[in-house]
Amino acid sequence: MIHADLGPELEAIVLDLIESGKYSSRTQVLRDSEELRGWREARLKAFEDSFAEGVAEAASGGGESVEEVFLPLIAKYQAMADKKK
């Protein structure tokens, strides 16, 4: 069995979670945190993969230019700002 010193701040968080009834034990808090870590890492990997795909598409000449994307938005929000004046 592993025992770890969490330090006063993390220990207080864990105890608060148990005392509030959200968790029944330190083990349950640790298991849930590990599941959340796995979920977060999977989401980050999905984002990184999507980003790499977009970079590769842009490098091969695909996608839209900055001008095609932002100029219509700039015009839209400028018109909205001008209406408020």
URSULJO-V273912 format. One record per helix or strand. SS is the DSSP state (@ for helix, = for strand). FROM is the first residue (numbers start at 1). LEN is the number of residues. If there is no record, write none. Layout:
[[SS & FROM & LEN] [SS & FROM & LEN]]
This chain:
[[@ & 7 & 13] [@ & 26 & 34] [@ & 66 & 19]]
